[in-house]
C-alpha cells in the first residue's frame, strides 16, 4: 500500500507531539513493508520527507500551500492519506486532484478552554470540517472520542491508540523518588505537583524529586517562588537525556486534567517508572488494575501528597516481561496496521 501522511514534522523550528506522531507512524508503515512518506511544509531532521514549501518557512505557511500539496498528492498517487490538524483544510483541493484514495483525518484531542478562546474555536472548527469532508475520522482515545461527539457533535469512526517507539531499558538504581516531565503550563498543574513535592520533602528530607521541561511557567523555577525549592530543576532536556532521567526515577507524576493520550506517560512506563496520574487521562483504560498505575483524582497539594505517599508504599518494580508486553502493543507497527483497516472498511 502507498501511504501519505500530511502534517507537521520535527526540526529545529517546529516540533511537538503531532510531529512525533507523524514520524513514528511513518516508521510503523515502513515496518509493515508499505511505501510511505510525510508531506509537510517543512523539512524533517530525521527523515527524507516531501516538502511543500521552503524548509525555512514557519509552519503557518500551510495556509498558502494547499494547491501545491494537492498537486504533490496527485504525483505521489497514494492509496491512503492520513491528515492531522490544519492540513485537513485543503481536503476539497486534495480530492479534486486525486480521488482514488481513502482520506483519513486524525483528531488528537479537542479544542479546550485552556487553549484560549480563539484557538479552541479554530481547533473545533477544523474538526467539524474534517468530519464533513474526509472519508474516515479517527481519534486517539475513548476520552477524545466521547468529548468530540458530546461537545461539538463530531463522531469518530474509530479509536486508534497512539504508540511509543522508544527502546527504553530498565534500571534498578533509581535515585529519584518522583519526577515531573513536560511543559510548564497551568493546564498541566505543575504548581500543584511541585507544591506536593515540597511538602513531602518537609516530611522526609531523604526524598528526592526532579522537575524536567520548559514552557510558559518556567520562570517560576528560574526566578520565581521555586527558585530555591529543595527539588532538582533540570530544565529542558534532549529526548535521549529524558530517557535516562526516566530510568533513574521510581515514579512519574502527571496531573493534566485532560490528556487525550499522553506520550510522556507511555515513555515513563516503558522505562520502568510507576505512574501517578488523573483518571481522565485518555490512555488510562490501557492500564486499569495494573499495579504500577496509580490514580490521583485530586484538586490540591494536600490530597496529592497523600496519594503520592500511598503510592510510594505500593511501589511495583516493573518486570522486563511487563515492559516487553507493553512495548509490543505500543509499537507503531500496530498503530499503522489499524489505520490500514480503515481503507478496507471504506
ABEGO torsion letter per residue (X at the ends): XBBBBBEBBBBAABBEAAAAAAAAAAAAAAAAGBBBBBBBABBBAABBBBBABBAABBAAAAAAAAAAAAAAAAAAGBABBBBBEAAAAAAAAAAAABABBBBBBBBAEBBBAAAEAAAAAAAAAAAAAAAAABABBBBABAAAAAAAAAAAGBBBABBBBBBBABBBBBBABBABABBBBEBBBAAAGAAAAAAAAAAAAAABAABBBBBBEBEAAAAAAAABAAAABBBBBAEBBBAAAAAAAAAABABBBBABABBABBAAAAAAAAAGBBBBBBAABAAAAAABGBAABBBBBBABAAAAAAAAAAAAAABBBBBAAAAAAAAAAABAAAAAAAAAAAAAAX
